[in-house]
Amino acid sequence: MALTYQACLQATEVVLASGAVPTIVGEAGIGKSALVAELAQRRQAKLFTTVVSLVEKGDLVIPVPPLTSDSFVQTAQYGSLADVQFGYSHTLVAMVRYAEAHPDQEIIWFLDEFNRGTQAVQSELMNLVLQRQINTLTLPPQVHLILAENPDATMAGFEQSHYGVTPGDAAIADRTTRLILQADTPTWLTWATATVDGHPRIDPLVTTYLRDHPDDLQVTATANAVDDDLQPTPRAWERVSRAIRELTRQQLWGQTAVVTALMQGNLGVSVGSAFASALLRQHPGLTVEQAFSAPDAVTTFRALTPAQQQTILQNCLAAEDWPLTTATTAARFGELLAVCPPDGQFAIAQRLADQAHVLEDLDAVQAERLAVAQLYQQLTLIGKRSSEIEV
C-alpha cells in the first residue's frame, strides 16, 4: 500500500521504534531524502548519508595502511585530502567518532539509492545492516539505519518501472520493512507555501499552478505509454522555482524560448510547455514601465507571442500612472498596438471601448497633442475595419 508523505513519516518512526530497518521505496525526486532529513530533525538526530550507487565493492573492508603527514594534500580553502590508493568509508569513520563524542545523541545513517549499488555492494552493506559489525568495527547502539530505493519491476505494483537498478535478493528484502512513498500534492503544497526568511519556500507561480493541476506534481511514465523522457517530480518543481526567481532577477521574461526551454528541461515537453505558457501569461515579457519607457521595447514586443502582446497592452491600459493622454505614452502605445495582429488590435480596441472614459479623455485632448490624435485615429480605424469584416 502506498503512503502519503506524512503517513510514510509516521510509519518510518514506528519501524525504527520496533528495532527494524525501514526501506523507503519511491520514484526519483519524490522526496525520500527530504523525508529522512525531516525525520532526523524531529528526533534531533545526527544524520549521515551514504549514496550507495557511488560505493564500490570493498570500500568498507579493504584495509588502509597507516597514514603519515606525507599522505595528505592540504589546500588553502578546501581542507585536506588523503592521497591513498585504497578505498574506505569516511562516513563510517566520522559516524563512529561522532557517536563516541556524543554517546547520548541518536544517529541516523541513511543509505540512499540502495538498489542502484551492485549486488556485491548491497550484500556487503546488508551484512553491516543486519549484523551491525564489519571486521572489528561495531556500530554504536544509537545508530539507526534507513534505506531508500527506486522501484524496480520485481516489486508488486511497479511492474512497468524502468529504473536502472539491481534488485536485491529475497534474503535482503525479507530483512527490512518496505514502505512505499507516493506523491502527495496537498502535503507538498503545505510545505512549499511555508514562509522561510520572509518568502514562500517555493515560488507562488509554481504552487498556484499545481493547485489547479495537482496531477502534474509527479507524472510517471509507463512502458506502455509513449511520453516524454523527462517527467515532473517534486524535486524538479523545486528547481523550476529557483529558475523562476532567477529569470525575474535577470529580467529575462521577454525571452520566450529561454523560458520554455528551462521549463521543458526540468518538467518534460508536455508539462513543461503547459507550465511555460502559464508563466508567460503571468510574465508576458515586459512590465508596463518597460513597455512605455524602454528604448528597445518595440523590438522586444515584436518577438513575443500574440497572447503575450495582448496581455502587455491590457496591463498598460490598467496602469493609472501611464495615462494615454500623455503624448509620449500615446505614441508608444500606438507603436505597440500596430505590431499586434488584427484580432489582437481589435481585442484591445474593444477593451478601450468598454472603458468609455478613456476614449473621452483621448478625444478631449487630441486637438492639443498630435500623438494622442494619432492614437485616437488608429483606434477608430481598427474599429471600422472590424465592423466591415463583420458585415
VOLODREN-663227 format. One line per field, with one value per residue (C-alpha): x, z, y; residue in one letter; residue number from 1. Coordinates in steps of 0.1 Angstrom, whole numbers, padded with zeros to 4 digits. Example, Ala and Ser with C-alpha at 12.3 -4.5 7.8 and 13.67 -1.06 7.14 Angstrom:
<nodes>
x c(0123,0137)
z c(0078,0071)
y c(-0045,-0011)
r c(A,S)
k c(1,2)
</nodes>
This chain:
<nodes>
x c(0000,0014,0017,0014,0044,0031,0019,0053,0070,0049,0054,0092,0092,0072,0097,0127,0110,0104,0141,0137,0152,0129,0133,0116,0107,0096,0101,0132,0127,0096,0110,0127,0158,0136,0116,0146,0161,0128,0127,0163,0153,0122,0142,0172,0193,0226,0222,0249,0242,0259,0249,0252,0253,0287,0301,0324,0329,0354,0351,0342,0366,0398,0424,0441,0478,0486,0488,0517,0517,0530,0498,0477,0473,0465,0446,0443,0405,0390,0406,0428,0426,0442,0462,0458,0451,0427,0390,0375,0343,0350,0313,0316,0347,0331,0299,0317,0338,0307,0290,0320,0318,0280,0270,0235,0225,0207,0224,0206,0227,0208,0218,0203,0199,0205,0194,0215,0246,0259,0248,0282,0279,0244,0254,0284,0263,0234,0259,0266,0229,0219,0250,0259,0295,0322,0357,0364,0342,0308,0281,0273,0239,0224,0229,0196,0197,0172,0174,0159,0153,0138,0111,0121,0099,0102,0082,0044,0027,0058,0059,0063,0092,0123,0149,0185,0186,0200,0171,0181,0177,0148,0170,0177,0141,0130,0152,0139,0104,0094,0074,0061,0061,0037,0034,0012,0002,-0017,0012,0038,0019,0017,0055,0060,0040,0056,0075,0113,0133,0102,0094,0075,0097,0085,0076,0039,0037,0045,0021,-0007,-0003,-0001,-0033,-0050,-0031,-0024,-0016,0014,0034,0045,0040,0052,0059,0050,0064,0030,0028,0047,0056,0085,0118,0116,0088,0079,0088,0087,0125,0121,0095,0120,0145,0118,0111,0147,0148,0117,0134,0165,0145,0130,0163,0179,0147,0145,0108,0108,0130,0102,0125,0147,0117,0102,0135,0141,0106,0108,0143,0130,0095,0095,0079,0043,0041,0069,0052,0019,0036,0057,0026,0010,0042,0043,0007,0017,0050,0043,0079,0076,0065,0043,0072,0094,0067,0064,0099,0125,0143,0141,0105,0090,0117,0111,0074,0076,0093,0066,0035,0002,-0011,0018,0014,-0023,-0016,0011,-0013,-0041,-0017,-0008,-0045,-0049,-0019,-0031,0005,0008,-0023,-0027,-0035,0002,0019,0049,0027,0001,0029,0044,0011,0003,0036,0030,-0006,0005,0027,-0002,-0021,-0056,-0076,-0053,-0057,-0095,-0095,-0076,-0098,-0128,-0113,-0109,-0145,-0156,-0137,-0156,-0140,-0106,-0118,-0135,-0102,-0084,-0110,-0108,-0070,-0064,-0066,-0037,-0014,-0006,0004,-0029,-0048,-0029,-0037,-0074,-0075,-0057,-0083,-0111,-0096,-0093,-0129,-0140,-0121,-0136,-0171,-0165,-0153,-0183,-0206)
z c(0000,-0010,0017,0016,0029,0064,0067,0055,0080,0108,0096,0095,0131,0140,0122,0139,0173,0168,0161,0124,0094,0070,0033,0017,-0019,-0043,-0077,-0082,-0069,-0049,-0015,0001,0011,0024,0045,0062,0068,0084,0105,0118,0126,0145,0165,0170,0155,0137,0100,0079,0043,0020,-0017,-0024,-0061,-0056,-0034,-0049,-0037,-0009,0001,0037,0041,0021,0047,0045,0056,0084,0070,0076,0071,0036,0027,0029,0004,0023,0004,0014,0012,0009,0037,0033,0011,0019,-0011,-0008,-0033,-0012,-0007,0027,0040,0056,0066,0087,0104,0111,0124,0149,0161,0165,0185,0209,0213,0217,0233,0242,0208,0182,0149,0116,0088,0055,0028,-0003,-0037,-0022,-0051,-0075,-0060,-0074,-0059,-0042,-0026,-0015,0001,0018,0032,0043,0064,0082,0084,0099,0119,0128,0125,0099,0105,0141,0139,0156,0150,0181,0197,0190,0152,0132,0096,0069,0033,0002,-0032,-0065,-0076,-0099,-0120,-0095,-0069,-0067,-0083,-0101,-0130,-0155,-0138,-0159,-0134,-0139,-0105,-0092,-0075,-0041,-0035,-0013,0017,0017,0010,0039,0064,0061,0062,0028,0029,-0005,-0007,-0033,-0045,-0022,-0036,-0007,0018,-0007,-0012,0025,0027,-0004,0008,0042,0048,0050,0056,0048,0015,0005,0001,-0035,-0059,-0058,-0096,-0091,-0062,-0079,-0110,-0090,-0071,-0105,-0119,-0089,-0110,-0125,-0093,-0102,-0135,-0140,-0175,-0181,-0205,-0224,-0229,-0254,-0233,-0226,-0214,-0187,-0162,-0134,-0099,-0066,-0069,-0104,-0093,-0067,-0095,-0115,-0086,-0084,-0122,-0120,-0094,-0115,-0146,-0127,-0113,-0148,-0164,-0190,-0192,-0227,-0239,-0246,-0260,-0229,-0205,-0225,-0227,-0190,-0181,-0206,-0194,-0159,-0164,-0198,-0230,-0222,-0187,-0193,-0223,-0205,-0175,-0196,-0213,-0179,-0168,-0199,-0194,-0159,-0170,-0206,-0212,-0205,-0175,-0180,-0172,-0197,-0224,-0222,-0215,-0226,-0259,-0272,-0261,-0295,-0307,-0277,-0281,-0317,-0307,-0283,-0289,-0297,-0263,-0246,-0266,-0257,-0220,-0220,-0237,-0213,-0184,-0199,-0201,-0164,-0153,-0139,-0137,-0175,-0190,-0227,-0228,-0224,-0258,-0252,-0237,-0265,-0291,-0276,-0271,-0308,-0318,-0298,-0309,-0346,-0341,-0329,-0354,-0365,-0340,-0312,-0322,-0322,-0287,-0273,-0291,-0277,-0242,-0247,-0259,-0227,-0208,-0223,-0201,-0216,-0251,-0239,-0224,-0256,-0276,-0253,-0257,-0292,-0306,-0284,-0287,-0321,-0307,-0289,-0320,-0340,-0314,-0314,-0352,-0351,-0327,-0349,-0380,-0361,-0351,-0386,-0402,-0377,-0384,-0422,-0416,-0395,-0422)
y c(0000,0034,0061,0098,0118,0123,0087,0074,0096,0082,0046,0051,0062,0031,0008,0025,0022,-0015,-0021,-0029,-0012,0007,0007,0037,0030,0057,0073,0096,0131,0122,0134,0103,0123,0152,0128,0113,0148,0159,0127,0134,0170,0158,0133,0157,0130,0135,0125,0108,0099,0074,0073,0035,0040,0056,0028,0002,-0034,-0034,0002,-0008,-0038,-0031,-0023,0011,0014,0038,0074,0098,0135,0130,0111,0143,0171,0203,0230,0267,0269,0234,0214,0183,0152,0118,0107,0069,0041,0021,0026,0034,0049,0083,0085,0054,0067,0101,0084,0063,0092,0113,0085,0084,0122,0123,0090,0101,0115,0094,0089,0081,0065,0070,0045,0063,0047,0013,-0008,0013,-0003,-0036,-0069,-0072,-0038,-0045,-0078,-0061,-0033,-0057,-0076,-0044,-0035,-0069,-0078,-0042,-0052,-0053,-0067,-0055,-0024,-0025,0001,0021,0013,0048,0043,0037,0027,0038,0026,0043,0026,0034,0009,-0020,-0043,-0072,-0051,-0055,-0025,-0014,-0039,-0011,0005,0011,0023,0010,-0008,-0040,-0059,-0073,-0110,-0124,-0126,-0089,-0080,-0102,-0084,-0048,-0032,-0018,0015,0028,0066,0082,0118,0138,0172,0187,0179,0192,0224,0229,0225,0247,0276,0278,0310,0308,0340,0361,0344,0312,0282,0277,0305,0312,0308,0271,0265,0283,0262,0229,0237,0239,0209,0186,0156,0174,0173,0138,0121,0086,0073,0037,0012,0011,0048,0070,0100,0124,0111,0137,0138,0163,0154,0174,0178,0191,0217,0229,0236,0253,0276,0286,0292,0314,0336,0339,0348,0376,0387,0388,0403,0375,0370,0385,0356,0331,0304,0306,0303,0274,0255,0258,0245,0217,0208,0203,0190,0173,0186,0181,0196,0220,0235,0239,0255,0278,0291,0297,0316,0337,0348,0359,0374,0385,0397,0435,0453,0484,0507,0488,0489,0526,0537,0511,0521,0485,0478,0477,0452,0430,0433,0422,0389,0379,0357,0374,0363,0379,0411,0414,0408,0436,0461,0452,0458,0491,0501,0493,0513,0546,0560,0559,0578,0576,0613,0619,0624,0600,0574,0576,0574,0543,0526,0532,0517,0486,0483,0484,0453,0432,0410,0423,0402,0414,0450,0446,0430,0460,0485,0466,0468,0506,0509,0492,0520,0549,0574,0566,0573,0605,0617,0609,0628,0658,0663,0651,0687,0697,0666,0651,0617,0614,0624,0597,0571,0581,0578,0545,0531,0544,0527,0494,0496,0505,0476,0451,0464,0459,0424,0415,0429)
r c(M,A,L,T,Y,Q,A,C,L,Q,A,T,E,V,V,L,A,S,G,A,V,P,T,I,V,G,E,A,G,I,G,K,S,A,L,V,A,E,L,A,Q,R,R,Q,A,K,L,F,T,T,V,V,S,L,V,E,K,G,D,L,V,I,P,V,P,P,L,T,S,D,S,F,V,Q,T,A,Q,Y,G,S,L,A,D,V,Q,F,G,Y,S,H,T,L,V,A,M,V,R,Y,A,E,A,H,P,D,Q,E,I,I,W,F,L,D,E,F,N,R,G,T,Q,A,V,Q,S,E,L,M,N,L,V,L,Q,R,Q,I,N,T,L,T,L,P,P,Q,V,H,L,I,L,A,E,N,P,D,A,T,M,A,G,F,E,Q,S,H,Y,G,V,T,P,G,D,A,A,I,A,D,R,T,T,R,L,I,L,Q,A,D,T,P,T,W,L,T,W,A,T,A,T,V,D,G,H,P,R,I,D,P,L,V,T,T,Y,L,R,D,H,P,D,D,L,Q,V,T,A,T,A,N,A,V,D,D,D,L,Q,P,T,P,R,A,W,E,R,V,S,R,A,I,R,E,L,T,R,Q,Q,L,W,G,Q,T,A,V,V,T,A,L,M,Q,G,N,L,G,V,S,V,G,S,A,F,A,S,A,L,L,R,Q,H,P,G,L,T,V,E,Q,A,F,S,A,P,D,A,V,T,T,F,R,A,L,T,P,A,Q,Q,Q,T,I,L,Q,N,C,L,A,A,E,D,W,P,L,T,T,A,T,T,A,A,R,F,G,E,L,L,A,V,C,P,P,D,G,Q,F,A,I,A,Q,R,L,A,D,Q,A,H,V,L,E,D,L,D,A,V,Q,A,E,R,L,A,V,A,Q,L,Y,Q,Q,L,T,L,I,G,K,R,S,S,E,I,E,V)
k c(1,2,3,4,5,6,7,8,9,10,11,12,13,14,15,16,17,18,19,20,21,22,23,24,25,26,27,28,29,30,31,32,33,34,35,36,37,38,39,40,41,42,43,44,45,46,47,48,49,50,51,52,53,54,55,56,57,58,59,60,61,62,63,64,65,66,67,68,69,70,71,72,73,74,75,76,77,78,79,80,81,82,83,84,85,86,87,88,89,90,91,92,93,94,95,96,97,98,99,100,101,102,103,104,105,106,107,108,109,110,111,112,113,114,115,116,117,118,119,120,121,122,123,124,125,126,127,128,129,130,131,132,133,134,135,136,137,138,139,140,141,142,143,144,145,146,147,148,149,150,151,152,153,154,155,156,157,158,159,160,161,162,163,164,165,166,167,168,169,170,171,172,173,174,175,176,177,178,179,180,181,182,183,184,185,186,187,188,189,190,191,192,193,194,195,196,197,198,199,200,201,202,203,204,205,206,207,208,209,210,211,212,213,214,215,216,217,218,219,220,221,222,223,224,225,226,227,228,229,230,231,232,233,234,235,236,237,238,239,240,241,242,243,244,245,246,247,248,249,250,251,252,253,254,255,256,257,258,259,260,261,262,263,264,265,266,267,268,269,270,271,272,273,274,275,276,277,278,279,280,281,282,283,284,285,286,287,288,289,290,291,292,293,294,295,296,297,298,299,300,301,302,303,304,305,306,307,308,309,310,311,312,313,314,315,316,317,318,319,320,321,322,323,324,325,326,327,328,329,330,331,332,333,334,335,336,337,338,339,340,341,342,343,344,345,346,347,348,349,350,351,352,353,354,355,356,357,358,359,360,361,362,363,364,365,366,367,368,369,370,371,372,373,374,375,376,377,378,379,380,381,382,383,384,385,386,387,388,389,390,391)
</nodes>
